[in-house]
């Protein structure tokens, strides 16, 4: 059964245990949801009625008339995606990924 993240998991910018979706202690649910403009809901990335996919991450997300691929890959300590909405990014709970934007 799919157990959705609690409101707590999305409310804290830093955490060590509320969610596995974090880069070191940076809560990536917080990053995606808590935006004044273009914040996302759970169903933007998660299959809301369950799935056989890792972490119930959708294969693609609807965007207007298109379906943008997510291309999520789970690792032992994190994962990453190569979606149509931002550049490919990885995250790791134990060894945080350093992002350099050009």
Backbone torsions as a table, in degrees:
resi	resn	phi	psi	omega
1	UNK	NA	137.1	178.7
2	UNK	-73.3	124.6	176.0
3	UNK	-110.9	109.0	-177.6
4	UNK	-70.9	150.7	177.4
5	UNK	-60.8	143.0	178.4
6	UNK	-74.2	165.9	176.7
7	UNK	-57.8	-33.2	178.3
8	UNK	-58.8	-39.4	-175.9
9	UNK	-67.0	-20.2	179.6
10	UNK	-100.6	-11.3	-173.0
11	UNK	-89.4	-25.2	-175.7
12	UNK	-98.8	126.5	-179.7
13	UNK	-67.9	-32.8	178.7
14	UNK	-121.3	140.4	177.0
15	UNK	-159.2	156.1	174.1
16	UNK	-116.3	-5.4	-175.8
17	UNK	-151.7	-5.3	-176.9
18	UNK	-74.4	-23.6	-178.7
19	UNK	-152.7	152.5	172.4
20	UNK	-85.3	-10.8	-178.6
21	UNK	-87.7	75.8	-179.3
22	UNK	-147.4	150.3	176.1
23	UNK	-106.8	101.0	-168.2
24	UNK	65.3	-118.9	177.3
25	UNK	-100.2	-2.3	-178.5
26	UNK	-77.3	116.8	-177.4
27	UNK	-75.6	109.5	-177.0
28	UNK	-78.3	-19.6	169.8
29	UNK	-63.5	-44.0	178.2
30	UNK	-57.5	-45.5	-178.4
31	UNK	-59.4	-41.3	-176.6
32	UNK	-79.4	-33.6	-172.1
33	UNK	-91.7	-41.1	-172.2
34	UNK	-91.7	72.2	177.4
35	UNK	-126.7	140.1	175.7
36	UNK	-64.5	-36.6	-178.1
37	UNK	-124.3	127.4	174.7
38	UNK	70.6	27.9	172.6
39	UNK	-64.5	152.0	-175.8
40	UNK	-109.1	157.6	172.3
41	UNK	-101.6	171.1	-179.8
42	UNK	-56.5	-41.0	-174.3
43	UNK	-71.9	-7.2	175.0
44	UNK	-63.6	-34.7	-178.3
45	UNK	-117.6	-27.3	-175.3
46	UNK	-99.9	140.9	171.4
47	UNK	-71.8	115.7	-171.9
48	UNK	-75.4	-15.3	179.4
49	UNK	-111.9	23.6	178.5
50	UNK	84.4	164.3	179.5
51	UNK	-168.6	176.4	174.0
52	UNK	-97.9	7.1	-177.4
53	UNK	-84.7	150.6	178.7
54	UNK	-55.7	130.4	179.4
55	UNK	56.5	16.5	-178.9
56	UNK	58.3	30.2	177.6
57	UNK	-76.4	129.4	-179.8
58	UNK	-62.3	156.2	173.0
59	UNK	-73.7	-32.4	178.3
60	UNK	-152.1	163.1	177.9
61	UNK	-121.5	138.6	178.1
62	UNK	-70.4	136.3	177.2
63	UNK	-142.9	98.3	-174.8
64	UNK	62.8	-124.7	179.8
65	UNK	-91.8	-1.0	-177.8
66	UNK	-103.8	160.6	168.0
67	UNK	-115.8	113.0	-179.4
68	UNK	-87.0	125.3	179.2
69	UNK	-68.0	145.9	176.7
70	UNK	-96.9	-41.3	-180.0
71	UNK	54.9	51.2	179.3
72	UNK	-75.5	136.4	174.3
73	UNK	-129.0	121.6	179.9
74	UNK	-88.1	140.3	172.7
75	UNK	-120.9	175.7	-178.4
76	UNK	-62.2	-34.6	-176.3
77	UNK	-119.8	16.5	-179.9
78	UNK	171.0	-130.6	-179.4
79	UNK	165.2	-159.7	179.1
80	UNK	-175.8	168.0	177.7
81	UNK	-142.7	158.7	176.9
82	UNK	-130.1	68.9	-171.7
83	UNK	-85.7	175.0	175.9
84	UNK	-84.8	-4.6	-175.3
85	UNK	-101.1	-15.2	174.4
86	UNK	-157.8	171.1	-179.7
87	UNK	-63.4	158.8	176.9
88	UNK	-57.5	132.6	-179.7
89	UNK	-138.1	145.2	176.5
90	UNK	-118.0	162.8	174.7
91	UNK	-144.0	153.9	179.9
92	UNK	-147.8	126.8	-177.7
93	UNK	-71.8	-31.6	-175.5
94	UNK	-94.2	-38.8	179.2
95	UNK	-125.6	87.2	-175.1
96	UNK	-53.6	139.9	177.9
97	UNK	-80.9	135.5	175.3
98	UNK	-94.7	125.9	-178.7
99	UNK	-97.0	135.4	173.5
100	UNK	-125.0	116.2	-178.0
101	UNK	-99.5	136.0	179.2
102	UNK	-101.4	NA	NA
